[in-house]
Amino acid sequence: MEHLLYTLDWLLYILFAINVAYLLVCSLASLCRYKPFVTAPARTSKRFAVFIAAYREDAVILPTVHACLAQDYPDDRYDVVVISDHMRPETNAVLSSLPIKLLQVDFEKSTNTKSLQAALGYLDKAAYDIALVIDADNIIAPSYLSELNDAFSVSGVRVVQTHRVAKNLNTGMAYLDAISEEINNSIFRLGHVNLGMSAALIGSGMAFEYPLFYDAMMDNTSVGGFDRVLEMKLLYKGIHIHYLPDTIVRDEKIQKANSFYRQRRRWLSAQYYSFFEFANHLLPAIRSRKWDFCDKLYQQISLSRVLLLGFVFIISLAHSLFASPSACKWWGIFILLLLALALAIPRKYWKWRLLKAVCWVPYSFLLMLLNLFRLKEANRRFIHTTHVDTN
């Protein structure tokens, strides 16, 4: 029995150590000086379709649309396409008065995937060069489309993820969520591109060559986390995903624990769903040296940072309480994990509020742990995150 426990301890240690080492390497890579691939303004203005899937987003949709219409970009070179699903008649009436394309849908079981597919079927595929997807609560700067246009003028650029940042920091949970977002940006986007790999998509603030997006979305059947399935498909095709760290899209952060619980359940479900859907592609990807795809597949099966932090701490503490000689090695990777996360947090968030936000981590771990037992439910129906106007 003792030998079995010893073996199990080492297996768990190796599993967690790999996760920690991966995060640490990418976090350190994010500290390197980034060399943007855009060097000159574009000579031509590409035609954009800006997709906004809006399910019950009456509270936030209008500021988002107005920000899209206020672009320093030729008006005749982009269309704002709002897919209104279960929004109030008065909201739709206001939207109808704006110079946008409004598509009203009424799905029995709503998903972002269905909304985007409806819009793609509604538009003329040949009329656009670039598809941009933003959330109904996102705010973009007037220069946003121009910066994307410059990026797509560079040869070989087919997919771009922009830098999503917090729109609100009004609660402790929102501050923690904002920090979590920036850690993701550092590790899975900036760190990855500095290592010569693809950046991760994030669900909004992402732009694609229009035909590429059309083909990848029209056979997408995901209930939640359509971006993960989309990303896996693109990476398997060998499409590189670029990152624009200076092109900002402001996104509303979770303000309450209940919203965090629901959102993360959707994310976890999408993560593991995409792994099992694409796991059979691993060996062909290795043979074809599609390392970006292999890396993304590893991310899907890895533990989330909150779960990893909680499990490593609990195991380290348990070893210490039982005076186990293995405690040192566990506390060692716990310290390295803290270092990896600390290095990934931008300097502007190192304030006294950070300590208060950290107090939410144990509670967040419990919520994530509960979510592990409700993943099947999350994949059967779309879990909507309620937004409020924070402007």
Kinemage of the C-alpha trace (Angstrom):
@kinemage 1
@onewidth
@group {chain A} dominant
@subgroup {mainchain}
@vectorlist {calphas} color= white
{ca met a 1} P 0.000 0.000 0.000
{ca glu a 2} L 2.824 2.355 0.868
{ca his a 3} L 4.518 1.634 -2.457
{ca leu a 4} L 1.256 2.344 -4.311
{ca leu a 5} L 0.835 5.698 -2.573
{ca tyr a 6} L 4.454 6.566 -3.314
{ca thr a 7} L 3.960 5.779 -7.019
{ca leu a 8} L 0.689 7.704 -7.145
{ca asp a 9} L 2.317 10.701 -5.512
{ca trp a 10} L 5.065 10.794 -8.124
{ca leu a 11} L 2.607 10.372 -10.998
{ca leu a 12} L 0.566 13.307 -9.723
{ca tyr a 13} L 3.709 15.321 -9.166
{ca ile a 14} L 4.944 14.748 -12.724
{ca leu a 15} L 1.501 15.635 -14.121
{ca phe a 16} L 1.294 18.884 -12.161
{ca ala a 17} L 4.966 19.726 -12.716
{ca ile a 18} L 4.482 19.550 -16.493
{ca asn a 19} L 1.552 21.957 -16.202
{ca val a 20} L 3.560 24.352 -14.050
{ca ala a 21} L 6.652 24.197 -16.280
{ca tyr a 22} L 4.523 24.939 -19.350
{ca leu a 23} L 3.013 28.029 -17.729
{ca leu a 24} L 6.384 29.227 -16.434
{ca val a 25} L 8.107 28.954 -19.812
{ca cys a 26} L 5.307 30.850 -21.585
{ca ser a 27} L 5.143 33.448 -18.818
{ca leu a 28} L 8.886 34.098 -19.069
{ca ala a 29} L 8.595 34.294 -22.863
{ca ser a 30} L 5.948 37.010 -22.514
{ca leu a 31} L 8.557 39.246 -20.842
{ca cys a 32} L 10.683 39.322 -23.990
{ca arg a 33} L 10.461 42.361 -26.253
{ca tyr a 34} L 7.701 41.795 -28.779
{ca lys a 35} L 8.388 42.655 -32.418
{ca pro a 36} L 5.074 43.477 -34.143
{ca phe a 37} L 4.690 42.175 -37.672
{ca val a 38} L 2.882 45.323 -38.910
{ca thr a 39} L 5.397 47.872 -40.159
{ca ala a 40} L 3.442 50.202 -42.489
{ca pro a 41} L -0.104 51.470 -43.050
{ca ala a 42} L -2.152 49.531 -45.596
{ca arg a 43} L -2.535 51.013 -49.067
{ca thr a 44} L -6.091 49.711 -49.536
{ca ser a 45} L -9.114 49.426 -47.241
{ca lys a 46} L -10.426 45.895 -46.981
{ca arg a 47} L -14.164 45.268 -46.625
{ca phe a 48} L -15.121 44.215 -43.066
{ca ala a 49} L -18.199 42.449 -41.711
{ca val a 50} L -18.389 43.146 -37.962
{ca phe a 51} L -20.466 40.386 -36.342
{ca ile a 52} L -22.153 40.982 -32.981
{ca ala a 53} L -24.197 38.034 -31.686
{ca ala a 54} L -26.591 39.534 -29.122
{ca tyr a 55} L -28.661 37.175 -26.983
{ca arg a 56} L -30.729 39.158 -24.431
{ca glu a 57} L -28.101 41.941 -24.517
{ca asp a 58} L -30.478 44.914 -24.329
{ca ala a 59} L -28.469 46.526 -21.514
{ca val a 60} L -25.160 46.724 -23.394
{ca ile a 61} L -25.702 46.428 -27.125
{ca leu a 62} L -26.208 50.114 -28.024
{ca pro a 63} L -22.847 51.455 -26.709
{ca thr a 64} L -21.126 48.600 -28.543
{ca val a 65} L -22.846 49.393 -31.833
{ca his a 66} L -22.161 53.128 -31.495
{ca ala a 67} L -18.460 52.390 -30.892
{ca cys a 68} L -18.406 50.280 -34.063
{ca leu a 69} L -20.059 53.050 -36.070
{ca ala a 70} L -17.550 55.639 -34.823
{ca gln a 71} L -14.586 54.097 -36.628
{ca asp a 72} L -11.914 56.140 -38.398
{ca tyr a 73} L -12.464 53.912 -41.411
{ca pro a 74} L -14.343 54.455 -44.688
{ca asp a 75} L -18.061 53.972 -44.001
{ca asp a 76} L -18.591 52.107 -47.252
{ca arg a 77} L -15.870 49.565 -46.392
{ca tyr a 78} L -17.499 47.935 -43.387
{ca asp a 79} L -20.892 46.742 -42.172
{ca val a 80} L -21.951 46.218 -38.580
{ca val a 81} L -24.096 43.079 -38.408
{ca val a 82} L -26.123 42.606 -35.228
{ca ile a 83} L -27.801 39.220 -34.731
{ca ser a 84} L -30.617 40.015 -32.304
{ca asp a 85} L -31.818 36.934 -30.430
{ca his a 86} L -34.591 37.321 -27.831
{ca met a 87} L -34.022 41.071 -27.423
{ca arg a 88} L -36.860 43.468 -26.607
{ca pro a 89} L -38.884 45.090 -29.437
{ca glu a 90} L -37.872 48.579 -28.295
{ca thr a 91} L -34.189 47.627 -28.493
{ca asn a 92} L -34.668 46.239 -31.991
{ca ala a 93} L -36.529 49.416 -32.986
{ca val a 94} L -33.581 51.588 -31.948
{ca leu a 95} L -31.126 49.278 -33.719
{ca ser a 96} L -33.256 49.402 -36.873
{ca ser a 97} L -32.836 53.169 -36.968
{ca leu a 98} L -29.044 52.884 -37.082
{ca pro a 99} L -26.950 52.351 -40.259
{ca ile a 100} L -26.342 48.670 -39.533
{ca lys a 101} L -27.553 45.304 -40.788
{ca leu a 102} L -29.981 43.907 -38.196
{ca leu a 103} L -30.861 40.229 -38.354
{ca gln a 104} L -33.557 39.133 -35.903
{ca val a 105} L -33.570 35.451 -34.972
{ca asp a 106} L -35.566 33.467 -32.444
{ca phe a 107} L -33.911 30.140 -31.753
{ca glu a 108} L -35.550 27.678 -29.383
{ca lys a 109} L -32.077 26.766 -28.130
{ca ser a 110} L -29.823 29.748 -28.724
{ca thr a 111} L -26.068 29.618 -29.242
{ca asn a 112} L -23.466 31.977 -30.663
{ca thr a 113} L -22.748 29.342 -33.289
{ca lys a 114} L -26.316 29.415 -34.608
{ca ser a 115} L -26.401 33.209 -34.620
{ca leu a 116} L -23.161 33.522 -36.561
{ca gln a 117} L -24.215 30.835 -39.028
{ca ala a 118} L -27.503 32.667 -39.619
{ca ala a 119} L -25.618 35.892 -40.318
{ca leu a 120} L -23.158 34.192 -42.641
{ca gly a 121} L -26.059 32.691 -44.570
{ca tyr a 122} L -27.753 36.086 -44.722
{ca leu a 123} L -24.773 38.027 -46.116
{ca asp a 124} L -23.193 37.839 -49.541
{ca lys a 125} L -20.027 35.800 -49.032
{ca ala a 126} L -18.231 37.553 -51.895
{ca ala a 127} L -18.906 41.040 -50.521
{ca tyr a 128} L -16.381 40.952 -47.657
{ca asp a 129} L -12.681 40.388 -47.135
{ca ile a 130} L -12.517 40.177 -43.338
{ca ala a 131} L -14.894 38.846 -40.670
{ca leu a 132} L -14.570 40.450 -37.237
{ca val a 133} L -16.316 38.937 -34.212
{ca ile a 134} L -16.892 40.991 -31.081
{ca asp a 135} L -19.144 40.448 -28.074
{ca ala a 136} L -22.246 42.526 -27.455
{ca asp a 137} L -20.589 44.166 -24.423
{ca asn a 138} L -17.293 45.010 -26.152
{ca ile a 139} L -16.072 48.547 -26.834
{ca ile a 140} L -13.508 49.245 -29.552
{ca ala a 141} L -11.505 52.429 -30.197
{ca pro a 142} L -12.039 54.519 -33.386
{ca ser a 143} L -8.730 53.274 -34.822
{ca tyr a 144} L -9.579 49.583 -34.307
{ca leu a 145} L -10.566 48.646 -37.867
{ca ser a 146} L -7.675 50.630 -39.342
{ca glu a 147} L -5.211 48.741 -37.178
{ca leu a 148} L -6.728 45.428 -38.228
{ca asn a 149} L -6.613 46.502 -41.864
{ca asp a 150} L -2.889 47.235 -41.491
{ca ala a 151} L -2.364 43.784 -40.001
{ca phe a 152} L -4.148 41.981 -42.822
{ca ser a 153} L -2.102 43.896 -45.390
{ca val a 154} L 0.926 41.875 -44.295
{ca ser a 155} L 1.536 38.819 -46.464
{ca gly a 156} L 0.497 35.554 -44.836
{ca val a 157} L -1.754 37.065 -42.171
{ca arg a 158} L -5.119 35.287 -42.212
{ca val a 159} L -6.262 35.292 -38.577
{ca val a 160} L -5.671 37.951 -35.920
{ca gln a 161} L -6.533 38.070 -32.224
{ca thr a 162} L -6.566 41.509 -30.628
{ca his a 163} L -5.842 42.381 -27.000
{ca arg a 164} L -8.945 42.074 -24.830
{ca val a 165} L -8.806 44.080 -21.600
{ca ala a 166} L -11.197 44.825 -18.745
{ca lys a 167} L -13.891 47.433 -19.247
{ca asn a 168} L -14.775 47.486 -15.546
{ca leu a 169} L -12.940 46.921 -12.244
{ca asn a 170} L -15.811 47.787 -9.948
{ca thr a 171} L -15.863 44.667 -7.738
{ca gly a 172} L -13.309 42.282 -6.256
{ca met a 173} L -14.467 39.513 -8.589
{ca ala a 174} L -14.205 41.855 -11.588
{ca tyr a 175} L -10.645 42.770 -10.586
{ca leu a 176} L -9.730 39.082 -10.270
{ca asp a 177} L -11.363 38.316 -13.623
{ca ala a 178} L -9.420 41.183 -15.236
{ca ile a 179} L -6.155 39.806 -13.847
{ca ser a 180} L -7.066 36.318 -15.071
{ca glu a 181} L -7.686 37.740 -18.546
{ca glu a 182} L -4.297 39.458 -18.588
{ca ile a 183} L -2.536 36.299 -17.386
{ca asn a 184} L -4.113 34.517 -20.346
{ca asn a 185} L -2.958 37.302 -22.647
{ca ser a 186} L 0.597 37.024 -21.337
{ca ile a 187} L 0.880 33.230 -21.380
{ca phe a 188} L -1.328 32.036 -24.230
{ca arg a 189} L -0.967 34.965 -26.580
{ca leu a 190} L 2.099 37.181 -26.096
{ca gly a 191} L 4.240 34.383 -24.661
{ca his a 192} L 3.243 32.030 -27.436
{ca val a 193} L 3.920 34.437 -30.303
{ca asn a 194} L 7.296 35.289 -28.758
{ca leu a 195} L 8.069 31.569 -28.927
{ca gly a 196} L 7.081 31.511 -32.600
{ca met a 197} L 3.736 29.808 -32.001
{ca ser a 198} L 0.120 30.781 -32.627
{ca ala a 199} L -1.749 32.999 -30.216
{ca ala a 200} L -4.921 31.642 -28.631
{ca leu a 201} L -8.328 32.858 -29.749
{ca ile a 202} L -10.561 34.266 -27.032
{ca gly a 203} L -14.074 34.416 -28.483
{ca ser a 204} L -14.187 38.134 -29.300
{ca gly a 205} L -11.896 40.750 -30.782
{ca met a 206} L -10.834 38.184 -33.373
{ca ala a 207} L -10.678 38.690 -37.129
{ca phe a 208} L -10.428 36.243 -40.024
{ca glu a 209} L -10.186 36.134 -43.778
{ca tyr a 210} L -13.868 35.981 -44.642
{ca pro a 211} L -13.901 32.749 -46.723
{ca leu a 212} L -11.794 31.028 -44.059
{ca phe a 213} L -14.222 32.036 -41.313
{ca tyr a 214} L -17.240 31.094 -43.395
{ca asp a 215} L -16.013 27.581 -44.152
{ca ala a 216} L -14.903 26.906 -40.562
{ca met a 217} L -18.123 28.204 -38.974
{ca met a 218} L -20.767 26.706 -41.236
{ca asp a 219} L -20.052 23.147 -40.052
{ca asn a 220} L -19.394 24.122 -36.418
{ca thr a 221} L -21.868 22.371 -34.067
{ca ser a 222} L -20.542 23.489 -30.681
{ca val a 223} L -23.077 24.612 -28.070
{ca gly a 224} L -20.687 26.793 -26.048
{ca gly a 225} L -17.156 27.932 -26.759
{ca phe a 226} L -17.459 28.006 -30.544
{ca asp a 227} L -14.079 29.755 -30.643
{ca arg a 228} L -12.271 26.688 -29.286
{ca val a 229} L -13.636 24.410 -31.995
{ca leu a 230} L -12.962 27.107 -34.585
{ca glu a 231} L -9.396 27.449 -33.340
{ca met a 232} L -8.741 23.719 -33.442
{ca lys a 233} L -9.980 23.538 -37.025
{ca leu a 234} L -7.808 26.410 -38.158
{ca leu a 235} L -4.674 25.130 -36.430
{ca tyr a 236} L -5.170 21.667 -37.904
{ca lys a 237} L -5.247 23.313 -41.338
{ca gly a 238} L -1.912 24.926 -40.501
{ca ile a 239} L -3.326 28.459 -40.164
{ca his a 240} L -1.170 30.668 -37.924
{ca ile a 241} L -2.973 32.988 -35.487
{ca his a 242} L -1.320 36.384 -35.006
{ca tyr a 243} L -1.653 38.673 -31.999
{ca leu a 244} L -1.958 42.460 -31.809
{ca pro a 245} L -1.083 43.436 -28.204
{ca asp a 246} L -1.598 47.150 -28.864
{ca thr a 247} L -4.994 46.840 -30.537
{ca ile a 248} L -7.452 46.958 -27.649
{ca val a 249} L -11.002 45.705 -27.212
{ca arg a 250} L -12.618 46.459 -23.860
{ca asp a 251} L -14.670 43.635 -22.374
{ca glu a 252} L -16.991 43.517 -19.371
{ca lys a 253} L -15.624 41.444 -16.495
{ca ile a 254} L -17.625 39.163 -14.229
{ca gln a 255} L -18.905 41.098 -11.197
{ca lys a 256} L -20.598 38.386 -9.123
{ca ala a 257} L -19.647 34.884 -8.019
{ca asn a 258} L -22.764 33.348 -9.557
{ca ser a 259} L -21.884 34.752 -12.988
{ca phe a 260} L -18.312 33.470 -12.590
{ca tyr a 261} L -19.668 30.013 -11.780
{ca arg a 262} L -21.874 29.911 -14.869
{ca gln a 263} L -19.318 31.380 -17.248
{ca arg a 264} L -16.510 29.094 -16.139
{ca arg a 265} L -18.760 26.046 -16.415
{ca arg a 266} L -19.341 26.967 -20.052
{ca trp a 267} L -15.615 27.475 -20.598
{ca leu a 268} L -14.628 24.189 -18.937
{ca ser a 269} L -17.232 22.287 -20.911
{ca ala a 270} L -16.016 23.827 -24.181
{ca gln a 271} L -12.415 23.048 -23.261
{ca tyr a 272} L -12.949 19.338 -22.683
{ca tyr a 273} L -15.500 19.017 -25.485
{ca ser a 274} L -12.996 20.356 -28.010
{ca phe a 275} L -10.305 18.008 -26.681
{ca phe a 276} L -12.381 14.863 -27.172
{ca glu a 277} L -13.637 16.044 -30.557
{ca phe a 278} L -10.094 16.539 -31.891
{ca ala a 279} L -8.059 14.007 -29.879
{ca asn a 280} L -8.114 11.533 -32.775
{ca his a 281} L -6.244 14.105 -34.886
{ca leu a 282} L -3.195 14.071 -32.600
{ca leu a 283} L -1.133 11.378 -34.333
{ca pro a 284} L -1.743 12.756 -37.860
{ca ala a 285} L -0.843 16.214 -36.525
{ca ile a 286} L 2.424 14.916 -35.070
{ca arg a 287} L 3.281 13.203 -38.353
{ca ser a 288} L 2.538 16.446 -40.211
{ca arg a 289} L 4.453 18.502 -37.619
{ca lys a 290} L 1.441 20.668 -36.816
{ca trp a 291} L 2.881 21.732 -33.484
{ca asp a 292} L 0.442 24.593 -32.937
{ca phe a 293} L -2.418 22.107 -33.081
{ca cys a 294} L -0.634 19.725 -30.682
{ca asp a 295} L 0.023 22.593 -28.302
{ca lys a 296} L -3.635 23.663 -28.374
{ca leu a 297} L -4.782 20.081 -27.791
{ca tyr a 298} L -2.526 19.940 -24.734
{ca gln a 299} L -4.083 23.184 -23.463
{ca gln a 300} L -7.550 21.637 -23.728
{ca ile a 301} L -6.691 18.709 -21.447
{ca ser a 302} L -4.657 20.775 -18.980
{ca leu a 303} L -6.058 21.909 -15.661
{ca ser a 304} L -7.252 25.488 -15.433
{ca arg a 305} L -4.939 27.744 -13.438
{ca val a 306} L -7.360 28.082 -10.511
{ca leu a 307} L -7.783 24.309 -10.230
{ca leu a 308} L -4.053 23.758 -10.619
{ca leu a 309} L -3.292 26.327 -7.931
{ca gly a 310} L -5.839 24.833 -5.538
{ca phe a 311} L -4.860 21.197 -6.024
{ca val a 312} L -1.105 21.831 -5.713
{ca phe a 313} L -1.649 23.878 -2.544
{ca ile a 314} L -3.893 21.220 -0.957
{ca ile a 315} L -1.470 18.406 -1.760
{ca ser a 316} L 1.495 20.447 -0.495
{ca leu a 317} L -0.339 21.234 2.736
{ca ala a 318} L -1.373 17.605 3.226
{ca his a 319} L 2.237 16.433 2.854
{ca ser a 320} L 3.359 19.019 5.397
{ca leu a 321} L 0.683 18.039 7.923
{ca phe a 322} L 1.744 14.403 7.719
{ca ala a 323} L 5.438 15.340 7.838
{ca ser a 324} L 6.030 13.701 4.473
{ca pro a 325} L 9.515 14.046 2.966
{ca ser a 326} L 7.755 14.782 -0.349
{ca ala a 327} L 6.443 18.102 0.960
{ca cys a 328} L 9.496 20.020 -0.281
{ca lys a 329} L 9.057 18.992 -3.888
{ca trp a 330} L 5.361 19.915 -3.813
{ca trp a 331} L 5.965 23.297 -2.213
{ca gly a 332} L 8.681 23.806 -4.822
{ca ile a 333} L 6.296 23.567 -7.785
{ca phe a 334} L 3.702 25.608 -5.866
{ca ile a 335} L 6.218 28.455 -5.580
{ca leu a 336} L 7.119 28.113 -9.266
{ca leu a 337} L 3.415 28.248 -10.150
{ca leu a 338} L 3.001 31.438 -8.121
{ca leu a 339} L 6.047 32.862 -9.903
{ca ala a 340} L 4.647 31.998 -13.336
{ca leu a 341} L 1.344 33.701 -12.553
{ca ala a 342} L 2.981 36.733 -10.923
{ca leu a 343} L 5.248 37.339 -13.922
{ca ala a 344} L 2.217 37.224 -16.227
{ca ile a 345} L 0.333 39.983 -14.378
{ca pro a 346} L 0.865 43.431 -15.949
{ca arg a 347} L 2.487 45.996 -13.703
{ca lys a 348} L -0.604 48.247 -13.680
{ca tyr a 349} L -2.510 45.625 -11.666
{ca trp a 350} L 0.046 45.479 -8.859
{ca lys a 351} L -1.978 47.555 -6.430
{ca trp a 352} L -3.417 47.019 -2.957
{ca arg a 353} L -6.621 45.875 -4.654
{ca leu a 354} L -4.709 42.846 -5.853
{ca leu a 355} L -4.545 41.485 -2.288
{ca lys a 356} L -8.291 41.841 -1.931
{ca ala a 357} L -8.867 40.145 -5.264
{ca val a 358} L -6.613 37.229 -4.256
{ca cys a 359} L -8.996 36.551 -1.369
{ca trp a 360} L -11.518 35.434 -3.990
{ca val a 361} L -9.196 32.689 -5.276
{ca pro a 362} L -10.168 29.978 -2.717
{ca tyr a 363} L -13.853 30.596 -3.414
{ca ser a 364} L -13.171 30.545 -7.163
{ca phe a 365} L -11.423 27.189 -6.729
{ca leu a 366} L -14.490 25.731 -4.989
{ca leu a 367} L -16.761 26.997 -7.760
{ca met a 368} L -14.485 25.522 -10.438
{ca leu a 369} L -14.360 22.229 -8.536
{ca leu a 370} L -18.166 22.082 -8.482
{ca asn a 371} L -18.226 22.854 -12.189
{ca leu a 372} L -16.251 19.682 -12.929
{ca phe a 373} L -19.352 17.685 -11.966
{ca arg a 374} L -21.720 19.664 -14.197
{ca leu a 375} L -19.903 19.702 -17.517
{ca lys a 376} L -22.388 17.506 -19.382
{ca glu a 377} L -25.203 19.914 -18.575
{ca ala a 378} L -23.166 22.812 -19.922
{ca asn a 379} L -22.670 21.061 -23.257
{ca arg a 380} L -26.399 20.416 -23.708
{ca arg a 381} L -27.520 24.032 -23.524
{ca phe a 382} L -26.010 27.473 -23.975
{ca ile a 383} L -25.157 29.152 -20.658
{ca his a 384} L -25.635 32.883 -21.034
{ca thr a 385} L -23.589 35.389 -19.031
{ca thr a 386} L -25.723 38.361 -18.083
{ca his a 387} L -24.131 41.745 -18.810
{ca val a 388} L -24.848 45.199 -17.427
{ca asp a 389} L -23.910 48.605 -18.755
{ca thr a 390} L -20.681 49.620 -16.963
{ca asn a 391} L -19.927 52.709 -19.038
